[in-house]
Amino acid sequence: MLWVFRGVLFTSITCLLSACADYRIARPTTERGRSCAAACDSSRAMCDREAQTEASLKTDGCDSGKQSPEQACSRQAGSTDDRCIAAQMPQTQSCHNFAPNYGPCTSDWELCVLSCGGRMIDSR
């Protein structure tokens, strides 16, 4: 029965969080609530690190799939330096740095702190 209540609470809070764009989370004021929120902070820090690691792995994976300059570029006739000619590199891919996705970490942290007795405050 408790899991049903938690499911309804989770769904309700999720709906509230998605409907409100301008809010902040006020931390709990009781000792028990502060201790609970500290555990939420630890979980969020771990989630943030995992998001950073995932983004780094995506970036590294993309970079490792790129051709080296030696493979992608050829010495231009009559030139003293190596130049890349775009027409000669059709298979070279362009990589960018993937940004960590902190969204799930933030929403999980908000729900966690609210379940510890925190409050959602309208900041409009």
A tleap script that builds the chain and sets N, CA, C and O, in Angstrom:
source leaprc.protein.ff14SB
mol = sequence {
  NMET LEU TRP VAL PHE ARG GLY VAL LEU PHE
  THR SER ILE THR CYS LEU LEU SER ALA CYS
  ALA ASP TYR ARG ILE ALA ARG PRO THR THR
  GLU ARG GLY ARG SER CYS ALA ALA ALA CYS
  ASP SER SER ARG ALA MET CYS ASP ARG GLU
  ALA GLN THR GLU ALA SER LEU LYS THR ASP
  GLY CYS ASP SER GLY LYS GLN SER PRO GLU
  GLN ALA CYS SER ARG GLN ALA GLY SER THR
  ASP ASP ARG CYS ILE ALA ALA GLN MET PRO
  GLN THR GLN SER CYS HIE ASN PHE ALA PRO
  ASN TYR GLY PRO CYS THR SER ASP TRP GLU
  LEU CYS VAL LEU SER CYS GLY GLY ARG MET
  ILE ASP SER CARG
}
set mol.1.N position { 0.828 -1.193 0.000 }
set mol.1.CA position { 0.000 0.000 0.000 }
set mol.1.C position { 0.871 1.257 0.000 }
set mol.1.O position { 0.525 2.261 -0.622 }
set mol.2.N position { 1.996 1.193 0.697 }
set mol.2.CA position { 2.898 2.337 0.765 }
set mol.2.C position { 3.462 2.673 -0.606 }
set mol.2.O position { 3.627 3.849 -0.929 }
set mol.3.N position { 3.761 1.661 -1.423 }
set mol.3.CA position { 4.307 1.914 -2.755 }
set mol.3.C position { 3.298 2.613 -3.649 }
set mol.3.O position { 3.687 3.382 -4.528 }
set mol.4.N position { 1.999 2.361 -3.445 }
set mol.4.CA position { 0.954 3.041 -4.215 }
set mol.4.C position { 0.958 4.522 -3.852 }
set mol.4.O position { 0.890 5.383 -4.730 }
set mol.5.N position { 1.038 4.816 -2.554 }
set mol.5.CA position { 1.081 6.204 -2.094 }
set mol.5.C position { 2.304 6.917 -2.660 }
set mol.5.O position { 2.201 8.053 -3.123 }
set mol.6.N position { 3.457 6.260 -2.626 }
set mol.6.CA position { 4.679 6.860 -3.172 }
set mol.6.C position { 4.545 7.104 -4.673 }
set mol.6.O position { 5.008 8.128 -5.177 }
set mol.7.N position { 3.921 6.181 -5.387 }
set mol.7.CA position { 3.711 6.351 -6.826 }
set mol.7.C position { 2.834 7.553 -7.128 }
set mol.7.O position { 3.123 8.331 -8.036 }
set mol.8.N position { 1.751 7.700 -6.355 }
set mol.8.CA position { 0.848 8.840 -6.537 }
set mol.8.C position { 1.576 10.130 -6.181 }
set mol.8.O position { 1.449 11.125 -6.895 }
set mol.9.N position { 2.332 10.127 -5.093 }
set mol.9.CA position { 3.093 11.302 -4.680 }
set mol.9.C position { 4.122 11.670 -5.747 }
set mol.9.O position { 4.252 12.841 -6.105 }
set mol.10.N position { 4.852 10.681 -6.256 }
set mol.10.CA position { 5.861 10.918 -7.289 }
set mol.10.C position { 5.223 11.529 -8.533 }
set mol.10.O position { 5.738 12.501 -9.087 }
set mol.11.N position { 4.105 10.959 -8.969 }
set mol.11.CA position { 3.414 11.459 -10.158 }
set mol.11.C position { 2.913 12.879 -9.937 }
set mol.11.O position { 3.027 13.722 -10.827 }
set mol.12.N position { 2.366 13.148 -8.774 }
set mol.12.CA position { 1.850 14.487 -8.472 }
set mol.12.C position { 2.966 15.519 -8.459 }
set mol.12.O position { 2.823 16.598 -9.035 }
set mol.13.N position { 4.065 15.196 -7.812 }
set mol.13.CA position { 5.182 16.129 -7.731 }
set mol.13.C position { 5.792 16.340 -9.104 }
set mol.13.O position { 6.151 17.466 -9.449 }
set mol.14.N position { 5.918 15.287 -9.891 }
set mol.14.CA position { 6.448 15.416 -11.254 }
set mol.14.C position { 5.587 16.350 -12.076 }
set mol.14.O position { 6.108 17.188 -12.812 }
set mol.15.N position { 4.272 16.216 -11.960 }
set mol.15.CA position { 3.366 17.103 -12.695 }
set mol.15.C position { 3.538 18.548 -12.240 }
set mol.15.O position { 3.558 19.465 -13.061 }
set mol.16.N position { 3.662 18.746 -10.939 }
set mol.16.CA position { 3.876 20.094 -10.415 }
set mol.16.C position { 5.183 20.687 -10.913 }
set mol.16.O position { 5.227 21.849 -11.319 }
set mol.17.N position { 6.246 19.897 -10.884 }
set mol.17.CA position { 7.551 20.390 -11.305 }
set mol.17.C position { 7.567 20.744 -12.782 }
set mol.17.O position { 8.190 21.731 -13.173 }
set mol.18.N position { 6.898 19.964 -13.600 }
set mol.18.CA position { 6.906 20.238 -15.035 }
set mol.18.C position { 6.002 21.415 -15.377 }
set mol.18.O position { 6.223 22.073 -16.394 }
set mol.19.N position { 5.001 21.699 -14.568 }
set mol.19.CA position { 4.082 22.797 -14.844 }
set mol.19.C position { 4.641 24.137 -14.391 }
set mol.19.O position { 4.287 25.173 -14.953 }
set mol.20.N position { 5.490 24.133 -13.407 }
set mol.20.CA position { 6.049 25.367 -12.864 }
set mol.20.C position { 7.447 25.582 -13.419 }
set mol.20.O position { 8.316 24.721 -13.276 }
set mol.21.N position { 7.661 26.706 -14.040 }
set mol.21.CA position { 8.980 26.973 -14.610 }
set mol.21.C position { 9.838 27.800 -13.664 }
set mol.21.O position { 11.064 27.690 -13.676 }
set mol.22.N position { 9.202 28.621 -12.852 }
set mol.22.CA position { 9.944 29.511 -11.970 }
set mol.22.C position { 9.726 29.120 -10.513 }
set mol.22.O position { 8.829 29.634 -9.844 }
set mol.23.N position { 10.543 28.222 -10.046 }
set mol.23.CA position { 10.431 27.779 -8.664 }
set mol.23.C position { 11.831 27.475 -8.139 }
set mol.23.O position { 12.795 27.351 -8.894 }
set mol.24.N position { 11.897 27.362 -6.850 }
set mol.24.CA position { 13.127 26.886 -6.226 }
set mol.24.C position { 12.721 25.920 -5.129 }
set mol.24.O position { 11.582 25.925 -4.661 }
set mol.25.N position { 13.664 25.101 -4.736 }
set mol.25.CA position { 13.399 24.114 -3.698 }
set mol.25.C position { 14.007 24.618 -2.394 }
set mol.25.O position { 15.208 24.871 -2.309 }
set mol.26.N position { 13.154 24.760 -1.378 }
set mol.26.CA position { 13.629 25.144 -0.045 }
set mol.26.C position { 13.929 23.860 0.715 }
set mol.26.O position { 13.116 22.937 0.755 }
set mol.27.N position { 15.098 23.820 1.307 }
set mol.27.CA position { 15.531 22.618 2.026 }
set mol.27.C position { 14.707 22.445 3.305 }
set mol.27.O position { 14.174 23.417 3.842 }
set mol.28.N position { 14.608 21.219 3.783 }
set mol.28.CA position { 13.882 20.962 5.036 }
set mol.28.C position { 14.557 21.668 6.211 }
set mol.28.O position { 15.760 21.929 6.186 }
set mol.29.N position { 13.777 21.967 7.220 }
set mol.29.CA position { 14.319 22.687 8.376 }
set mol.29.C position { 14.531 21.796 9.602 }
set mol.29.O position { 15.246 22.183 10.526 }
set mol.30.N position { 13.924 20.621 9.620 }
set mol.30.CA position { 14.110 19.741 10.773 }
set mol.30.C position { 15.451 19.009 10.666 }
set mol.30.O position { 16.018 18.887 9.580 }
set mol.31.N position { 15.941 18.531 11.792 }
set mol.31.CA position { 17.209 17.784 11.787 }
set mol.31.C position { 17.115 16.535 10.913 }
set mol.31.O position { 18.016 16.241 10.127 }
set mol.32.N position { 16.030 15.820 11.062 }
set mol.32.CA position { 15.830 14.606 10.255 }
set mol.32.C position { 15.747 14.957 8.762 }
set mol.32.O position { 16.316 14.261 7.921 }
set mol.33.N position { 15.041 16.030 8.450 }
set mol.33.CA position { 14.906 16.463 7.062 }
set mol.33.C position { 16.239 16.899 6.470 }
set mol.33.O position { 16.543 16.592 5.318 }
set mol.34.N position { 17.037 17.621 7.266 }
set mol.34.CA position { 18.363 18.052 6.779 }
set mol.34.C position { 19.259 16.855 6.527 }
set mol.34.O position { 20.004 16.829 5.547 }
set mol.35.N position { 19.194 15.866 7.401 }
set mol.35.CA position { 19.992 14.651 7.222 }
set mol.35.C position { 19.548 13.909 5.959 }
set mol.35.O position { 20.376 13.423 5.189 }
set mol.36.N position { 18.261 13.832 5.764 }
set mol.36.CA position { 17.708 13.185 4.564 }
set mol.36.C position { 18.149 13.945 3.310 }
set mol.36.O position { 18.555 13.327 2.326 }
set mol.37.N position { 18.073 15.273 3.336 }
set mol.37.CA position { 18.464 16.095 2.184 }
set mol.37.C position { 19.958 15.958 1.893 }
set mol.37.O position { 20.373 16.042 0.737 }
set mol.38.N position { 20.764 15.749 2.931 }
set mol.38.CA position { 22.198 15.537 2.713 }
set mol.38.C position { 22.427 14.256 1.907 }
set mol.38.O position { 23.316 14.202 1.057 }
set mol.39.N position { 21.627 13.237 2.177 }
set mol.39.CA position { 21.720 12.002 1.389 }
set mol.39.C position { 21.301 12.271 -0.060 }
set mol.39.O position { 21.871 11.696 -0.988 }
set mol.40.N position { 20.308 13.139 -0.254 }
set mol.40.CA position { 19.894 13.526 -1.613 }
set mol.40.C position { 21.045 14.235 -2.321 }
set mol.40.O position { 21.289 14.008 -3.506 }
set mol.41.N position { 21.753 15.098 -1.584 }
set mol.41.CA position { 22.894 15.822 -2.158 }
set mol.41.C position { 23.982 14.847 -2.610 }
set mol.41.O position { 24.573 15.019 -3.676 }
set mol.42.N position { 24.239 13.830 -1.799 }
set mol.42.CA position { 25.250 12.832 -2.159 }
set mol.42.C position { 24.849 12.063 -3.408 }
set mol.42.O position { 25.672 11.816 -4.289 }
set mol.43.N position { 23.573 11.687 -3.477 }
set mol.43.CA position { 23.079 10.968 -4.662 }
set mol.43.C position { 23.181 11.843 -5.906 }
set mol.43.O position { 23.524 11.363 -6.986 }
set mol.44.N position { 22.878 13.137 -5.745 }
set mol.44.CA position { 22.965 14.045 -6.891 }
set mol.44.C position { 24.409 14.203 -7.353 }
set mol.44.O position { 24.676 14.216 -8.555 }
set mol.45.N position { 25.335 14.322 -6.418 }
set mol.45.CA position { 26.749 14.461 -6.782 }
set mol.45.C position { 27.211 13.239 -7.573 }
set mol.45.O position { 27.931 13.369 -8.563 }
set mol.46.N position { 26.795 12.058 -7.134 }
set mol.46.CA position { 27.164 10.830 -7.838 }
set mol.46.C position { 26.515 10.812 -9.232 }
set mol.46.O position { 27.163 10.433 -10.208 }
set mol.47.N position { 25.267 11.210 -9.327 }
set mol.47.CA position { 24.567 11.261 -10.608 }
set mol.47.C position { 25.254 12.256 -11.552 }
set mol.47.O position { 25.431 11.971 -12.737 }
set mol.48.N position { 25.642 13.428 -11.021 }
set mol.48.CA position { 26.342 14.429 -11.836 }
set mol.48.C position { 27.662 13.877 -12.370 }
set mol.48.O position { 28.006 14.090 -13.533 }
set mol.49.N position { 28.395 13.169 -11.517 }
set mol.49.CA position { 29.664 12.574 -11.964 }
set mol.49.C position { 29.426 11.538 -13.065 }
set mol.49.O position { 30.184 11.463 -14.032 }
set mol.50.N position { 28.372 10.743 -12.908 }
set mol.50.CA position { 28.042 9.752 -13.932 }
set mol.50.C position { 27.667 10.428 -15.254 }
set mol.50.O position { 28.039 9.946 -16.324 }
set mol.51.N position { 26.936 11.536 -15.183 }
set mol.51.CA position { 26.564 12.272 -16.394 }
set mol.51.C position { 27.812 12.849 -17.074 }
set mol.51.O position { 27.921 12.839 -18.300 }
set mol.52.N position { 28.749 13.349 -16.263 }
set mol.52.CA position { 30.000 13.871 -16.815 }
set mol.52.C position { 30.803 12.756 -17.474 }
set mol.52.O position { 31.350 12.941 -18.562 }
set mol.53.N position { 30.874 11.609 -16.823 }
set mol.53.CA position { 31.610 10.474 -17.373 }
set mol.53.C position { 30.979 10.013 -18.682 }
set mol.53.O position { 31.688 9.740 -19.650 }
set mol.54.N position { 29.665 9.927 -18.718 }
set mol.54.CA position { 28.969 9.503 -19.932 }
set mol.54.C position { 29.246 10.472 -21.085 }
set mol.54.O position { 29.492 10.048 -22.214 }
set mol.55.N position { 29.205 11.773 -20.792 }
set mol.55.CA position { 29.479 12.759 -21.839 }
set mol.55.C position { 30.916 12.649 -22.330 }
set mol.55.O position { 31.176 12.761 -23.528 }
set mol.56.N position { 31.854 12.428 -21.404 }
set mol.56.CA position { 33.260 12.273 -21.789 }
set mol.56.C position { 33.458 11.035 -22.649 }
set mol.56.O position { 34.197 11.070 -23.633 }
set mol.57.N position { 32.801 9.942 -22.284 }
set mol.57.CA position { 32.913 8.720 -23.069 }
set mol.57.C position { 32.351 8.906 -24.474 }
set mol.57.O position { 32.916 8.397 -25.442 }
set mol.58.N position { 31.239 9.632 -24.589 }
set mol.58.CA position { 30.667 9.896 -25.916 }
set mol.58.C position { 31.641 10.732 -26.751 }
set mol.58.O position { 31.858 10.460 -27.932 }
set mol.59.N position { 32.221 11.751 -26.119 }
set mol.59.CA position { 33.169 12.610 -26.837 }
set mol.59.C position { 34.403 11.819 -27.238 }
set mol.59.O position { 34.863 11.916 -28.376 }
set mol.60.N position { 34.946 11.032 -26.303 }
set mol.60.CA position { 36.129 10.215 -26.601 }
set mol.60.C position { 35.830 9.197 -27.688 }
set mol.60.O position { 36.667 8.970 -28.562 }
set mol.61.N position { 34.665 8.585 -27.654 }
set mol.61.CA position { 34.286 7.604 -28.664 }
set mol.61.C position { 34.189 8.233 -30.040 }
set mol.61.O position { 34.578 7.630 -31.040 }
set mol.62.N position { 33.676 9.429 -30.084 }
set mol.62.CA position { 33.578 10.128 -31.360 }
set mol.62.C position { 34.975 10.484 -31.852 }
set mol.62.O position { 35.304 10.284 -33.022 }
set mol.63.N position { 35.797 11.016 -30.941 }
set mol.63.CA position { 37.161 11.401 -31.320 }
set mol.63.C position { 37.974 10.209 -31.803 }
set mol.63.O position { 38.763 10.336 -32.740 }
set mol.64.N position { 37.788 9.049 -31.172 }
set mol.64.CA position { 38.572 7.887 -31.574 }
set mol.64.C position { 38.142 7.361 -32.937 }
set mol.64.O position { 38.903 6.652 -33.595 }
set mol.65.N position { 36.935 7.699 -33.365 }
set mol.65.CA position { 36.461 7.269 -34.669 }
set mol.65.C position { 36.889 8.192 -35.799 }
set mol.65.O position { 36.743 7.852 -36.973 }
set mol.66.N position { 37.419 9.361 -35.446 }
set mol.66.CA position { 37.865 10.298 -36.476 }
set mol.66.C position { 39.164 9.816 -37.104 }
set mol.66.O position { 39.930 9.069 -36.495 }
set mol.67.N position { 39.390 10.249 -38.305 }
set mol.67.CA position { 40.644 9.933 -38.964 }
set mol.67.C position { 41.736 10.861 -38.445 }
set mol.67.O position { 41.481 12.006 -38.073 }
set mol.68.N position { 42.928 10.347 -38.431 }
set mol.68.CA position { 44.053 11.198 -38.054 }
set mol.68.C position { 44.317 12.183 -39.181 }
set mol.68.O position { 43.901 11.942 -40.315 }
set mol.69.N position { 45.003 13.294 -38.893 }
set mol.69.CA position { 45.319 14.244 -39.965 }
set mol.69.C position { 46.084 13.584 -41.108 }
set mol.69.O position { 45.908 13.950 -42.270 }
set mol.70.N position { 46.935 12.609 -40.779 }
set mol.70.CA position { 47.696 11.930 -41.818 }
set mol.70.C position { 46.780 11.134 -42.748 }
set mol.70.O position { 47.022 11.044 -43.952 }
set mol.71.N position { 45.721 10.557 -42.166 }
set mol.71.CA position { 44.779 9.789 -42.970 }
set mol.71.C position { 43.856 10.707 -43.769 }
set mol.71.O position { 43.514 10.405 -44.912 }
set mol.72.N position { 43.463 11.805 -43.180 }
set mol.72.CA position { 42.465 12.664 -43.801 }
set mol.72.C position { 43.063 13.676 -44.765 }
set mol.72.O position { 42.365 14.154 -45.659 }
set mol.73.N position { 44.309 14.007 -44.609 }
set mol.73.CA position { 44.920 15.056 -45.409 }
set mol.73.C position { 46.014 14.475 -46.293 }
set mol.73.O position { 46.645 13.473 -45.957 }
set mol.74.N position { 46.214 15.106 -47.392 }
set mol.74.CA position { 47.316 14.684 -48.255 }
set mol.74.C position { 48.164 15.905 -48.583 }
set mol.74.O position { 47.693 17.042 -48.562 }
set mol.75.N position { 49.413 15.637 -48.883 }
set mol.75.CA position { 50.305 16.739 -49.222 }
set mol.75.C position { 49.850 17.311 -50.566 }
set mol.75.O position { 49.747 16.607 -51.571 }
set mol.76.N position { 49.588 18.600 -50.538 }
set mol.76.CA position { 49.151 19.269 -51.754 }
set mol.76.C position { 50.343 19.421 -52.696 }
set mol.76.O position { 51.439 19.773 -52.261 }
set mol.77.N position { 50.139 19.168 -53.934 }
set mol.77.CA position { 51.228 19.218 -54.920 }
set mol.77.C position { 51.891 20.594 -54.918 }
set mol.77.O position { 51.217 21.620 -55.003 }
set mol.78.N position { 53.205 20.602 -54.822 }
set mol.78.CA position { 53.966 21.839 -54.874 }
set mol.78.C position { 53.948 22.628 -53.577 }
set mol.78.O position { 54.473 23.740 -53.540 }
set mol.79.N position { 53.364 22.095 -52.516 }
set mol.79.CA position { 53.280 22.815 -51.258 }
set mol.79.C position { 54.323 22.278 -50.285 }
set mol.79.O position { 54.744 21.124 -50.378 }
set mol.80.N position { 54.725 23.119 -49.365 }
set mol.80.CA position { 55.696 22.684 -48.365 }
set mol.80.C position { 55.011 22.275 -47.064 }
set mol.80.O position { 55.682 21.814 -46.141 }
set mol.81.N position { 53.707 22.430 -46.973 }
set mol.81.CA position { 53.007 22.025 -45.746 }
set mol.81.C position { 51.835 21.109 -46.093 }
set mol.81.O position { 51.371 21.062 -47.232 }
set mol.82.N position { 51.378 20.392 -45.086 }
set mol.82.CA position { 50.217 19.516 -45.275 }
set mol.82.C position { 48.964 20.353 -45.123 }
set mol.82.O position { 48.821 21.108 -44.161 }
set mol.83.N position { 48.069 20.216 -46.065 }
set mol.83.CA position { 46.803 20.938 -45.990 }
set mol.83.C position { 45.668 19.952 -46.209 }
set mol.83.O position { 45.773 19.012 -46.996 }
set mol.84.N position { 44.597 20.191 -45.500 }
set mol.84.CA position { 43.404 19.373 -45.702 }
set mol.84.C position { 42.554 20.031 -46.762 }
set mol.84.O position { 42.267 21.227 -46.704 }
set mol.85.N position { 42.169 19.257 -47.700 }
set mol.85.CA position { 41.285 19.739 -48.751 }
set mol.85.C position { 39.948 19.044 -48.522 }
set mol.85.O position { 39.851 17.817 -48.553 }
set mol.86.N position { 38.918 19.858 -48.292 }
set mol.86.CA position { 37.618 19.309 -47.920 }
set mol.86.C position { 37.138 18.263 -48.902 }
set mol.86.O position { 36.550 17.262 -48.490 }
set mol.87.N position { 37.366 18.459 -50.161 }
set mol.87.CA position { 36.897 17.501 -51.155 }
set mol.87.C position { 37.592 16.151 -51.028 }
set mol.87.O position { 37.063 15.135 -51.477 }
set mol.88.N position { 38.776 16.136 -50.419 }
set mol.88.CA position { 39.514 14.887 -50.264 }
set mol.88.C position { 39.164 14.178 -48.957 }
set mol.88.O position { 39.682 13.092 -48.696 }
set mol.89.N position { 38.299 14.765 -48.133 }
set mol.89.CA position { 37.988 14.187 -46.825 }
set mol.89.C position { 36.497 13.893 -46.659 }
set mol.89.O position { 35.944 14.259 -45.623 }
set mol.90.N position { 35.827 13.271 -47.589 }
set mol.90.CA position { 34.386 13.071 -47.430 }
set mol.90.C position { 34.031 12.168 -46.249 }
set mol.90.O position { 32.938 12.304 -45.698 }
set mol.91.N position { 34.909 11.256 -45.840 }
set mol.91.CA position { 34.585 10.337 -44.759 }
set mol.91.C position { 34.988 10.855 -43.379 }
set mol.91.O position { 34.735 10.178 -42.383 }
set mol.92.N position { 35.605 12.028 -43.290 }
set mol.92.CA position { 35.996 12.580 -41.994 }
set mol.92.C position { 34.756 13.109 -41.288 }
set mol.92.O position { 33.989 13.877 -41.867 }
set mol.93.N position { 34.561 12.707 -40.059 }
set mol.93.CA position { 33.403 13.184 -39.316 }
set mol.93.C position { 33.803 14.330 -38.404 }
set mol.93.O position { 34.960 14.451 -38.002 }
set mol.94.N position { 32.851 15.149 -38.095 }
set mol.94.CA position { 33.091 16.276 -37.212 }
set mol.94.C position { 32.566 15.907 -35.828 }
set mol.94.O position { 31.407 15.520 -35.679 }
set mol.95.N position { 33.409 16.027 -34.837 }
set mol.95.CA position { 33.009 15.718 -33.457 }
set mol.95.C position { 32.887 17.012 -32.667 }
set mol.95.O position { 33.510 18.023 -32.992 }
set mol.96.N position { 32.086 16.955 -31.643 }
set mol.96.CA position { 31.987 18.063 -30.710 }
set mol.96.C position { 32.004 17.484 -29.304 }
set mol.96.O position { 31.856 16.278 -29.108 }
set mol.97.N position { 32.182 18.342 -28.362 }
set mol.97.CA position { 32.147 17.889 -26.973 }
set mol.97.C position { 30.692 17.717 -26.554 }
set mol.97.O position { 29.885 18.639 -26.672 }
set mol.98.N position { 30.372 16.532 -26.065 }
set mol.98.CA position { 29.028 16.276 -25.585 }
set mol.98.C position { 28.883 16.890 -24.200 }
set mol.98.O position { 29.744 16.708 -23.340 }
set mol.99.N position { 27.805 17.609 -23.990 }
set mol.99.CA position { 27.538 18.218 -22.691 }
set mol.99.C position { 26.862 17.196 -21.787 }
set mol.99.O position { 26.017 16.424 -22.241 }
set mol.100.N position { 27.228 17.189 -20.521 }
set mol.100.CA position { 26.547 16.282 -19.594 }
set mol.100.C position { 25.063 16.627 -19.492 }
set mol.100.O position { 24.689 17.799 -19.521 }
set mol.101.N position { 24.230 15.612 -19.376 }
set mol.101.CA position { 22.800 15.815 -19.196 }
set mol.101.C position { 22.491 15.734 -17.700 }
set mol.101.O position { 22.330 14.649 -17.141 }
set mol.102.N position { 22.413 16.890 -17.075 }
set mol.102.CA position { 22.151 16.943 -15.636 }
set mol.102.C position { 20.656 16.962 -15.315 }
set mol.102.O position { 20.289 16.913 -14.141 }
set mol.103.N position { 19.793 17.031 -16.316 }
set mol.103.CA position { 18.349 17.129 -16.094 }
set mol.103.C position { 17.787 16.051 -15.184 }
set mol.103.O position { 17.106 16.370 -14.210 }
set mol.104.N position { 18.056 14.771 -15.474 }
set mol.104.CA position { 17.532 13.734 -14.587 }
set mol.104.C position { 18.088 13.833 -13.164 }
set mol.104.O position { 17.383 13.541 -12.198 }
set mol.105.N position { 19.339 14.241 -13.041 }
set mol.105.CA position { 19.941 14.383 -11.707 }
set mol.105.C position { 19.218 15.474 -10.919 }
set mol.105.O position { 18.933 15.313 -9.733 }
set mol.106.N position { 18.930 16.577 -11.591 }
set mol.106.CA position { 18.260 17.701 -10.934 }
set mol.106.C position { 16.843 17.325 -10.522 }
set mol.106.O position { 16.438 17.588 -9.389 }
set mol.107.N position { 16.086 16.712 -11.428 }
set mol.107.CA position { 14.700 16.373 -11.074 }
set mol.107.C position { 14.646 15.307 -9.990 }
set mol.107.O position { 13.793 15.375 -9.105 }
set mol.108.N position { 15.539 14.324 -10.038 }
set mol.108.CA position { 15.578 13.313 -8.974 }
set mol.108.C position { 15.932 13.958 -7.636 }
set mol.108.O position { 15.360 13.609 -6.603 }
set mol.109.N position { 16.882 14.904 -7.657 }
set mol.109.CA position { 17.282 15.586 -6.425 }
set mol.109.C position { 16.114 16.391 -5.864 }
set mol.109.O position { 15.852 16.362 -4.662 }
set mol.110.N position { 15.415 17.108 -6.739 }
set mol.110.CA position { 14.265 17.899 -6.287 }
set mol.110.C position { 13.216 17.012 -5.624 }
set mol.110.O position { 12.727 17.328 -4.540 }
set mol.111.N position { 12.872 15.906 -6.274 }
set mol.111.CA position { 11.885 14.990 -5.697 }
set mol.111.C position { 12.368 14.421 -4.375 }
set mol.111.O position { 11.587 14.261 -3.437 }
set mol.112.N position { 13.647 14.117 -4.303 }
set mol.112.CA position { 14.222 13.566 -3.080 }
set mol.112.C position { 14.115 14.574 -1.937 }
set mol.112.O position { 13.667 14.229 -0.843 }
set mol.113.N position { 14.526 15.815 -2.188 }
set mol.113.CA position { 14.486 16.847 -1.141 }
set mol.113.C position { 13.043 17.128 -0.725 }
set mol.113.O position { 12.762 17.324 0.458 }
set mol.114.N position { 12.134 17.147 -1.693 }
set mol.114.CA position { 10.724 17.353 -1.348 }
set mol.114.C position { 10.202 16.213 -0.480 }
set mol.114.O position { 9.413 16.439 0.437 }
set mol.115.N position { 10.641 14.990 -0.767 }
set mol.115.CA position { 10.187 13.854 0.040 }
set mol.115.C position { 10.786 13.879 1.445 }
set mol.115.O position { 10.287 13.214 2.353 }
set mol.116.N position { 11.857 14.652 1.614 }
set mol.116.CA position { 12.488 14.801 2.935 }
set mol.116.C position { 11.840 15.913 3.753 }
set mol.116.O position { 12.211 16.128 4.907 }
set mol.117.N position { 10.883 16.615 3.170 }
set mol.117.CA position { 10.226 17.709 3.883 }
set mol.117.C position { 10.559 19.079 3.318 }
set mol.117.O position { 10.182 20.098 3.896 }
set mol.118.N position { 11.265 19.113 2.190 }
set mol.118.CA position { 11.547 20.382 1.541 }
set mol.118.C position { 10.272 20.950 0.941 }
set mol.118.O position { 9.243 20.278 0.870 }
set mol.119.N position { 10.362 22.197 0.513 }
set mol.119.CA position { 9.180 22.861 -0.053 }
set mol.119.C position { 9.525 23.461 -1.413 }
set mol.119.O position { 10.658 23.877 -1.654 }
set mol.120.N position { 8.535 23.497 -2.293 }
set mol.120.CA position { 8.672 24.168 -3.577 }
set mol.120.C position { 8.158 25.577 -3.403 }
set mol.120.O position { 7.027 25.785 -2.963 }
set mol.121.N position { 9.000 26.557 -3.751 }
set mol.121.CA position { 8.627 27.955 -3.581 }
set mol.121.C position { 8.577 28.617 -4.946 }
set mol.121.O position { 9.523 28.523 -5.729 }
set mol.122.N position { 7.475 29.282 -5.223 }
set mol.122.CA position { 7.314 30.023 -6.480 }
set mol.122.C position { 8.260 31.227 -6.426 }
set mol.122.O position { 8.218 32.013 -5.480 }
set mol.123.N position { 9.096 31.362 -7.431 }
set mol.123.CA position { 10.043 32.480 -7.406 }
set mol.123.C position { 9.687 33.555 -8.432 }
set mol.123.O position { 10.540 34.348 -8.831 }
set mol.124.N position { 8.447 33.576 -8.848 }
set mol.124.CA position { 7.981 34.652 -9.762 }
set mol.124.C position { 7.685 35.897 -9.019 }
set mol.124.O position { 7.286 36.895 -9.620 }
savepdb mol mol.pdb
quit
